[in-house]
């Protein structure tokens, strides 16, 4: 497994735009993020270049414009973050995480049904691949 990519909250906001709109220019990213952040286009470009350096994003140059594309999928990044969170705070033990959450927030009938389905599907015998 490759080393996890460390992404700041600001970089994550930029990545979410890329996941929805790539390939996209830094000016377009800045325009989309304008209602959420008071960032200049230069700040957005700096965040994008940090993501390029971290190998989370690539770019193609078209004339004077750079078009950015994510190299990591949202699903892969969220799985990485989930594993990291579970390892850091719950020693990799999913049961401890669920226990901690259910102590503070009571489970609804729907939540219980979802958990039961997940447990049943996890216990189902796995077919061997040919």
C-alpha angles and dihedrals in degrees: 000000000000122000113277116257113240109219126182122224090255092050089049090055089053092047092053089059091049092050089057102036112023132176090049138147124245090245090056091048089052091050093051092047095045095095090054103038138029092224124146118230087251091058091051090049090051091051090049092050090050088054090049090052089050089051092239092115137032131195141206122207116228109182106305093339128091117212115203128210129180118246093196123060121232090241093053093046093049091048089052092050093046092052091047093049092047092048095045100046105022104029089246092299112135092189091060090051093050091045092052092050095046091051090062102032120038115231116247121220088256092051091051091050091051092049092048091051090049092050092047093049091047091052094049113111112261115232115233114246114242 
